Every structure is written in structure tokens, then in C-alpha cells.
Amino acid sequence: MTSQSNGRDWTEDDVRELRELAAGHTPTGVIIVKLGRSEAAIRAKAESEGIPLAPANRAQS
């Protein structure tokens, strides 16, 4: 099942970038901008791929 945000399927490169951003503890809001997808689409894909995301309201240091 693919995300329907923006009507685009997830490519291998999209998933790779999501993994890299999540591994770097990038805030979800930044991931939204970088991938050009909705928060719901990012969270759904991360969950389906077993990718842990930083909490949405994580304090910036």
C-alpha cells in the first residue's frame, strides 16, 4: 500500500532519505518539508517500514 499524499508513490530513494533523516533524529516538521509529503504520509510510511521517528514536539537544542 502506498501513500496517497500528493498522489505520488514512495520510491526507494524516498524511503532511503526517510531512513537517513529519521536516523539523524530530524524533527518530523523538517522531514515533511524535505520530502514534500504530509505528516500522516510520513508517519504511515515510517510505521510500515519500521522506521522510528523523533517525537513531534521534541525540544530543539
N, C-alpha and C positions, 0 to 999 in steps of 0.2 A: 504494500500500500504506500502511495506517495503523498506528499503534502500537496494541497490544492492552493496554497497561498501564491498569489501572482500567477497561478496556472503553470508553474514550472515544476518539472520532476527534479529530484535530487540527483546530481551527478556524483561520480566517485570523487571528483575534486572538491565538490561542496562538502561532502561528508568528511573528507580529509581535513579541510580547513576548519570545520566544526570541531573535529577531534583536537586539532592543534590549539585552537582558541580556548577550548574548554580545559585542556591540559595546562595552559598558561594562566588559568583562573581568570580569564577575561570576563568582565561583567556581561550579563545577558544583553543589556542595552547596547553594548558595543558590538556584540555578535549580531544583533538584529541589523545594525547599520552595515556592518561589513558584508553580511551575506544577503542583505536586501530581502529578508523574509520576516514574517510576523513572529512574535514571541511564541504563540501557540504552535506554529510550524516547527520552530527550532526546538522547543521543549518536546514535542511529539517525536521528532526525528532522533533527538538525543536519547530519549527513553527507549525507542525501538532499537537503537544501535548500542545501548548500554553505556552511553557517554554521560558521566556525571557533570552537572553544571553547577557553577557557583550560585549561592543564593541570590535572588533578585535584588535584595536590599543590602547587599554586602557593603560595609563601610570602605571607603577609599582611603588609602594611606599615603 
